[in-house]
Amino acid sequence: MKATFSLLVLLLPALALAGSPEKPSPIGKKIDNFKLRDYRGAERSLQDFSDHKIVVVAFVGTECPLAKLYGPRLAQLAKEFDSKGVAFVGIDANDRETPSAIGT
C-alpha cells in the first residue's frame, strides 16, 4: 500500500502536466498598435515601424540582471538585421529609471 501511494504521488503531477494543453508561443504573435514616449520624450508608436518586415519587441530595464545579459545581444542583432527589414524596439516599463540611464 505504501509503495502504491508513493507511486501515485509521483505520477499525479506528471499526469496533470500530460493532460494540459500546451500554451501557444507568443513568438510571431501580432500585437495591436501602441504609443509610448521614448527616453527623449518623443511619442513613438508601433505604426512608426510599418515599413519593416518584422518588429521585435523586447522588454528591458537598466537594473534587470536578465536584460543586462541579453541587451548587448539584442543590439548586435539589431545591427545585423536592420538591412533585412527587421526593427528592434526596447520597452523599459520602469518609470523610476532616468532618461540618461536608459539612453546609454
Stockholm file with secondary structure:
# STOCKHOLM 1.0

chainA/1-104         MKATFSLLVLLLPALALAGSPEKPSPIGKKIDNFKLRDYRGAERSLQDFSDHKIVVVAFVGTECPLAKLYGPRLAQLAKEFDSKGVAFVGIDANDRETPSAIGT
#=GR chainA/1-104 SS CHHHHHHHHHHHHHHHHHHSCCCCCSTTCCCCCCEEECTTSCEEEGGGGTTSSEEEEEEECTTCHHHHHHHHHHHHHHHHHGGGTEEEEEEECCTTSCHHHHCC
#=GC SS_cons         CHHHHHHHHHHHHHHHHHHSCCCCCSTTCCCCCCEEECTTSCEEEGGGGTTSSEEEEEEECTTCHHHHHHHHHHHHHHHHHGGGTEEEEEEECCTTSCHHHHCC
//
